[in-house]
């Protein structure tokens, strides 16, 4: 199947308090509509972490979720900040800084790349 015909969604977000919840709710609804299960809520948590990082460091954010094949979900967060995500903090007692550790633990793979207007941070996870 042509990748452009695969199920996908695009959601523009503003860096405001409700952005993370809106992203998570949108991902949940899309997965249900596409008859794909996010069994443990991994995709929702990954989405939350990536959007949280973006709203802390950027002013323009776009969430893209797609199903590149029959067993994978891809979440991408595009933003206007050209700096890559910070390396995870080693202090396990810190109040924050472990979001990317969670993303790494819950996804098959993740990463980021520069774009003309900033960057995109992405993660892939398995879905039944």
N, CA, C and O of each residue as an XYZ file, in Angstrom:
512
protein
N       0.850     -1.189      0.000
C       0.000      0.000      0.000
C       0.889      1.244      0.000
O       1.904      1.301      0.694
N       0.496      2.207     -0.769
C       1.188      3.490     -0.837
C       1.221      4.122      0.563
O       0.180      4.208      1.213
N       2.399      4.567      1.042
C       2.486      5.163      2.378
C       1.512      6.320      2.600
O       1.057      6.538      3.723
N       1.195      7.053      1.550
C       0.265      8.178      1.713
C      -1.174      7.708      1.892
O      -2.034      8.481      2.312
N      -1.433      6.456      1.576
C      -2.773      5.912      1.766
C      -2.919      5.207      3.107
O      -4.029      4.837      3.488
N      -1.825      5.017      3.826
C      -1.881      4.395      5.146
C      -2.575      5.357      6.109
O      -2.510      6.571      5.911
N      -3.237      4.842      7.148
C      -3.872      5.735      8.126
C      -2.852      6.676      8.768
O      -1.758      6.262      9.151
N      -3.231      7.944      8.875
C      -2.368      8.938      9.518
C      -3.226     10.115      9.989
O      -4.352     10.311      9.532
N      -2.665     10.878     10.904
C      -3.313     12.112     11.347
C      -2.255     13.164     11.557
O      -1.094     12.858     11.829
N      -2.674     14.419     11.425
C      -1.801     15.567     11.649
C      -2.567     16.527     12.540
O      -3.712     16.871     12.248
N      -1.939     16.960     13.626
C      -2.579     17.852     14.588
C      -1.622     18.976     14.950
O      -0.537     18.725     15.474
N      -2.018     20.214     14.674
C      -1.225     21.380     15.084
C      -1.533     21.663     16.546
O      -2.694     21.647     16.957
N      -0.499     21.919     17.325
C      -0.644     22.188     18.758
C       0.021     23.501     19.117
O       1.035     23.883     18.532
N      -0.558     24.179     20.078
C       0.107     25.351     20.646
C       0.774     24.926     21.943
O       0.299     23.998     22.598
N       1.858     25.579     22.330
C       2.546     25.204     23.576
C       1.793     25.731     24.805
O       2.247     26.654     25.480
N       0.647     25.129     25.074
C      -0.189     25.519     26.216
C      -0.432     24.299     27.091
O      -0.130     23.169     26.709
N      -0.978     24.547     28.256
C      -1.172     23.505     29.262
C      -1.938     22.286     28.739
O      -1.557     21.158     29.052
N      -2.980     22.471     27.970
C      -3.805     21.356     27.521
C      -3.283     20.617     26.310
O      -3.931     19.675     25.852
N      -2.136     21.005     25.772
C      -1.627     20.399     24.537
C      -1.310     18.917     24.704
O      -1.599     18.119     23.812
N      -0.727     18.547     25.820
C      -0.338     17.151     26.018
C      -1.580     16.268     26.093
O      -1.635     15.209     25.468
N      -2.554     16.699     26.843
C      -3.800     15.918     26.958
C      -4.505     15.813     25.599
O      -4.993     14.744     25.231
N      -4.555     16.920     24.862
C      -5.188     16.899     23.547
C      -4.478     15.924     22.620
O      -5.130     15.186     21.881
N      -3.157     15.913     22.651
C      -2.386     14.995     21.811
C      -2.669     13.546     22.195
O      -2.923     12.704     21.334
N      -2.625     13.271     23.475
C      -2.867     11.907     23.962
C      -4.277     11.433     23.601
O      -4.452     10.313     23.122
N      -5.281     12.284     23.830
C      -6.667     11.935     23.513
C      -6.857     11.710     22.012
O      -7.589     10.809     21.601
N      -6.207     12.520     21.211
C      -6.305     12.383     19.756
C      -5.687     11.072     19.293
O      -6.245     10.391     18.433
N      -4.541     10.717     19.856
C      -3.885      9.459     19.497
C      -4.767      8.275     19.899
O      -4.936      7.337     19.120
N      -5.322      8.312     21.092
C      -6.190      7.220     21.547
C      -7.388      7.050     20.601
O      -7.709      5.935     20.189
N      -8.038      8.160     20.265
C      -9.210      8.110     19.385
C      -8.833      7.600     17.988
O      -9.579      6.826     17.387
N      -7.699      8.025     17.485
C      -7.260      7.584     16.154
C      -6.985      6.088     16.154
O      -7.398      5.387     15.230
N      -6.305      5.593     17.161
C      -6.004      4.167     17.217
C      -7.286      3.347     17.283
O      -7.385      2.296     16.652
N      -8.258      3.819     18.037
C      -9.546      3.125     18.104
C     -10.237      3.143     16.737
O     -10.768      2.126     16.292
N     -10.225      4.302     16.079
C     -10.848      4.440     14.758
C     -10.169      3.535     13.730
O     -10.823      3.018     12.825
N      -8.870      3.347     13.871
C      -8.109      2.509     12.949
C      -8.116      1.033     13.352
O      -7.458      0.214     12.711
N      -8.855      0.691     14.407
C      -8.922     -0.690     14.912
C      -7.549     -1.245     15.267
O      -7.251     -2.410     15.005
N      -6.714     -0.396     15.866
C      -5.395     -0.813     16.352
C      -5.379     -0.611     17.852
O      -5.921      0.374     18.351
N      -4.773     -1.517     18.564
C      -4.727     -1.431     20.015
C      -3.390     -0.880     20.493
O      -2.323     -1.288     20.034
N      -3.480      0.046     21.417
C      -2.312      0.523     22.153
C      -2.411     -0.182     23.508
O      -2.759      0.423     24.522
N      -2.097     -1.476     23.492
C      -2.428     -2.388     24.584
C      -2.056     -1.840     25.961
O      -2.899     -1.832     26.859
N      -0.855     -1.398     26.144
C      -0.400     -0.925     27.451
C      -0.393      0.595     27.560
O       0.079      1.143     28.556
N      -0.909      1.273     26.553
C      -0.875      2.729     26.565
C       0.493      3.291     26.223
O       0.765      4.465     26.476
N       1.360      2.458     25.648
C       2.720      2.901     25.334
C       2.733      4.069     24.352
O       3.473      5.035     24.539
N       1.916      3.979     23.313
C       1.905      5.043     22.306
C       1.423      6.359     22.911
O       1.948      7.424     22.586
N       0.434      6.285     23.782
C      -0.047      7.497     24.455
C       1.043      8.101     25.339
O       1.226      9.318     25.347
N       1.764      7.268     26.077
C       2.829      7.782     26.946
C       3.974      8.363     26.123
O       4.511      9.419     26.458
N       4.345      7.677     25.051
C       5.390      8.206     24.170
C       4.966      9.566     23.617
O       5.753     10.513     23.605
N       3.723      9.654     23.161
C       3.196     10.917     22.641
C       3.273     12.001     23.707
O       3.705     13.119     23.427
N       2.859     11.678     24.919
C       2.891     12.648     26.019
C       4.301     13.173     26.258
O       4.504     14.376     26.418
N       5.262     12.276     26.281
C       6.643     12.690     26.554
C       7.214     13.552     25.434
O       7.871     14.559     25.698
N       6.967     13.161     24.184
C       7.504     13.940     23.073
C       6.843     15.310     22.969
O       7.518     16.303     22.697
N       5.538     15.373     23.182
C       4.844     16.663     23.138
C       5.255     17.530     24.323
O       5.419     18.739     24.165
N       5.423     16.943     25.503
C       5.871     17.713     26.671
C       7.206     18.383     26.395
O       7.386     19.562     26.702
N       8.150     17.636     25.813
C       9.448     18.234     25.476
C       9.284     19.382     24.494
O       9.928     20.422     24.634
N       8.430     19.196     23.508
C       8.245     20.238     22.488
C       7.624     21.492     23.085
O       8.064     22.597     22.770
N       6.614     21.353     23.937
C       5.976     22.565     24.469
C       6.888     23.323     25.429
O       6.687     24.514     25.668
N       7.876     22.645     25.971
C       8.846     23.319     26.853
C       9.882     24.119     26.069
O      10.455     25.076     26.590
N      10.123     23.729     24.821
C      11.253     24.298     24.091
C      10.914     24.907     22.736
O      11.814     25.377     22.039
N       9.645     24.911     22.344
C       9.289     25.387     21.005
C       8.020     26.229     21.060
O       7.327     26.267     22.077
N       7.728     26.899     19.958
C       6.511     27.715     19.880
C       5.522     27.203     18.846
O       4.337     27.529     18.916
N       5.986     26.407     17.887
C       5.103     25.822     16.876
C       5.320     24.314     16.893
O       6.449     23.844     16.753
N       4.230     23.550     17.065
C       4.329     22.104     17.237
C       3.287     21.412     16.357
O       2.138     21.846     16.277
N       3.707     20.337     15.702
C       2.784     19.534     14.914
C       2.995     18.072     15.278
O       4.116     17.564     15.249
N       1.901     17.408     15.621
C       1.923     15.984     15.922
C       1.481     15.225     14.679
O       0.461     15.551     14.071
N       2.259     14.208     14.304
C       1.913     13.345     13.178
C       1.942     11.906     13.691
O       2.946     11.454     14.243
N       0.841     11.200     13.504
C       0.772      9.789     13.885
C       0.392      9.002     12.642
O      -0.510      9.392     11.901
N       1.087      7.889     12.418
C       0.797      7.089     11.235
C       0.994      5.612     11.537
O       1.614      5.232     12.531
N       0.451      4.799     10.656
C       0.616      3.351     10.717
C       1.380      2.926      9.469
O       0.769      2.637      8.440
N       2.707      2.883      9.548
C       3.498      2.580      8.355
C       3.348      1.151      7.850
O       3.624      0.874      6.683
N       2.912      0.238      8.722
C       2.655     -1.136      8.309
C       1.622     -1.739      9.255
O       1.041     -1.028     10.074
N       1.395     -3.030      9.147
C       0.323     -3.671      9.912
C       0.661     -3.925     11.376
O      -0.212     -4.346     12.135
N       1.893     -3.683     11.793
C       2.280     -3.971     13.176
C       2.975     -2.810     13.877
O       3.452     -2.969     15.000
N       3.040     -1.655     13.240
C       3.808     -0.536     13.784
C       2.989      0.745     13.799
O       2.217      1.019     12.880
N       3.171      1.521     14.857
C       2.651      2.885     14.912
C       3.844      3.825     15.035
O       4.810      3.536     15.741
N       3.760      4.943     14.344
C       4.826      5.949     14.354
C       4.247      7.248     14.862
O       3.200      7.694     14.393
N       4.926      7.862     15.826
C       4.541      9.191     16.294
C       5.722     10.122     16.021
O       6.872      9.801     16.323
N       5.410     11.278     15.447
C       6.424     12.300     15.169
C       5.934     13.615     15.758
O       4.758     13.960     15.644
N       6.838     14.333     16.381
C       6.518     15.665     16.877
C       7.475     16.631     16.201
O       8.681     16.626     16.450
N       6.900     17.463     15.337
C       7.652     18.477     14.602
C       7.591     19.770     15.401
O       6.524     20.143     15.889
N       8.718     20.458     15.541
C       8.684     21.755     16.225
C       9.691     22.707     15.610
O      10.512     22.318     14.779
N       9.612     23.963     16.031
C      10.451     25.002     15.426
C      11.752     25.264     16.178
O      12.428     26.252     15.892
N      12.117     24.418     17.120
C      13.379     24.559     17.837
C      14.411     23.665     17.167
O      14.222     22.450     17.122
N      15.505     24.230     16.642
C      16.481     23.422     15.914
C      17.362     22.539     16.803
O      18.038     21.644     16.298
N      17.365     22.776     18.109
C      18.225     21.998     19.004
C      17.636     20.614     19.238
O      16.433     20.470     19.456
N      18.484     19.606     19.191
C      18.046     18.242     19.433
C      17.653     18.034     20.883
O      17.991     18.848     21.743
N      16.948     16.960     21.159
C      16.542     16.670     22.530
C      17.765     16.484     23.425
O      18.796     15.971     22.990
N      17.634     16.904     24.667
C      18.731     16.766     25.625
C      18.893     15.304     26.015
O      17.920     14.551     26.067
N      20.121     14.915     26.287
C      20.381     13.553     26.747
C      19.664     13.328     28.078
O      19.580     14.241     28.899
N      19.149     12.119     28.294
C      18.473     11.837     29.556
C      19.388     12.084     30.750
O      20.587     11.806     30.706
N      18.793     12.613     31.818
C      19.553     12.886     33.032
C      19.827     11.586     33.773
O      19.024     10.655     33.714
N      20.947     11.521     34.464
C      21.307     10.333     35.219
C      20.782     10.338     36.634
O      20.832      9.305     37.302
N      20.277     11.463     37.124
C      19.805     11.574     38.496
C      18.396     11.002     38.614
O      17.423     11.643     38.215
N      18.291      9.804     39.158
C      16.990      9.155     39.277
C      16.104      9.795     40.333
O      14.916      9.484     40.408
N      16.660     10.687     41.152
C      15.876     11.366     42.178
C      15.387     12.732     41.716
O      14.638     13.400     42.429
N      15.807     13.147     40.530
C      15.384     14.436     39.992
C      13.890     14.398     39.686
O      13.321     13.340     39.417
N      13.275     15.565     39.734
C      11.840     15.654     39.489
C      11.473     15.420     38.030
O      10.355     14.991     37.745
N      12.366     15.684     37.115
C      12.103     15.510     35.698
C      13.349     15.013     34.987
O      14.346     14.658     35.616
N      13.273     14.995     33.654
C      14.449     14.642     32.873
C      14.538     13.189     32.450
O      15.549     12.764     31.891
N      13.480     12.418     32.713
C      13.528     11.006     32.338
C      12.586     10.658     31.185
O      12.408      9.482     30.867
N      11.993     11.653     30.565
C      11.030     11.402     29.497
C      11.608     10.617     28.339
O      10.967      9.697     27.831
N      12.811     10.968     27.915
C      13.412     10.254     26.787
C      13.849      8.842     27.169
O      13.922      7.962     26.311
N      14.142      8.619     28.458
C      14.407      7.254     28.912
C      13.150      6.397     28.747
O      13.222      5.245     28.317
N      11.997      6.979     29.096
C      10.723      6.269     28.909
C      10.458      6.004     27.432
O      10.066      4.901     27.050
N      10.675      7.020     26.610
C      10.464      6.852     25.166
C      11.344      5.716     24.651
O      10.872      4.865     23.897
N      12.596      5.694     25.043
C      13.504      4.644     24.616
C      13.093      3.267     25.104
O      13.234      2.281     24.379
N      12.587      3.192     26.323
C      12.178      1.910     26.894
C      10.898      1.375     26.258
O      10.728      0.161     26.145
N       9.997      2.264     25.840
C       8.689      1.844     25.344
C       8.609      1.699     23.829
O       7.642      1.139     23.313
N       9.593      2.186     23.126
C       9.526      2.168     21.663
C      10.485      1.133     21.077
O      11.460      0.727     21.710
N      10.178      0.720     19.850
C      11.110     -0.141     19.106
C      12.371      0.631     18.794
O      13.487      0.124     18.911
N      12.158      1.889     18.388
C      13.265      2.785     18.077
C      12.753      4.213     18.161
O      11.554      4.468     18.059
N      13.683      5.133     18.347
C      13.318      6.543     18.373
C      14.542      7.347     17.967
O      15.663      6.838     17.956
N      14.309      8.615     17.634
C      15.409      9.484     17.264
C      14.894     10.867     16.909
O      13.745     11.213     17.183
N      15.757     11.635     16.303
C      15.363     12.974     15.857
C      16.204     13.339     14.652
O      17.278     12.784     14.419
N      15.678     14.296     13.887
C      16.420     14.808     12.745
C      16.095     16.285     12.572
O      15.016     16.756     12.928
N      17.059     16.989     12.017
C      16.865     18.414     11.739
C      15.938     18.583     10.553
O      15.888     17.735      9.662
N      15.205     19.685     10.548
C      14.380     20.067      9.407
C      14.729     21.504      9.064
O      15.469     22.162      9.795
N      14.205     21.981      7.973
C      14.474     23.355      7.560
C      13.977     24.356      8.597
O      14.562     25.427      8.759
N      12.912     24.015      9.291
C      12.340     24.948     10.259
C      12.488     24.545     11.705
O      11.845     25.143     12.568
N      13.317     23.543     12.010
C      13.478     23.097     13.390
C      13.938     21.653     13.439
O      15.040     21.326     12.998
N      13.077     20.781     13.986
C      13.420     19.365     14.077
C      12.157     18.527     14.172
O      11.063     19.047     14.388
N      12.326     17.236     14.009
C      11.254     16.279     14.260
C      11.839     15.190     15.163
O      12.900     14.633     14.882
N      11.135     14.906     16.235
C      11.495     13.818     17.144
C      10.465     12.720     16.930
O       9.267     13.002     16.903
N      10.904     11.477     16.779
C      10.003     10.408     16.385
C      10.237      9.152     17.218
O      11.299      8.964     17.811
N       9.226      8.310     17.244
C       9.341      7.000     17.883
C       8.407      6.020     17.187
O       7.327      6.389     16.727
N       8.839      4.774     17.118
C       8.021      3.696     16.566
C       7.739      2.692     17.666
O       8.602      2.400     18.494
N       6.516      2.163     17.667
C       6.151      1.145     18.637
C       5.301      0.078     17.971
O       4.690      0.316     16.929
N       5.268     -1.091     18.578
C       4.476     -2.197     18.047
C       3.024     -2.035     18.446
O       2.719     -1.581     19.549
N       2.124     -2.411     17.537
C       0.697     -2.452     17.834
C       0.132     -3.734     17.246
O       0.481     -4.113     16.128
N      -0.736     -4.400     17.990
C      -1.339     -5.625     17.438
C      -2.447     -5.305     16.448
O      -3.059     -6.216     15.891
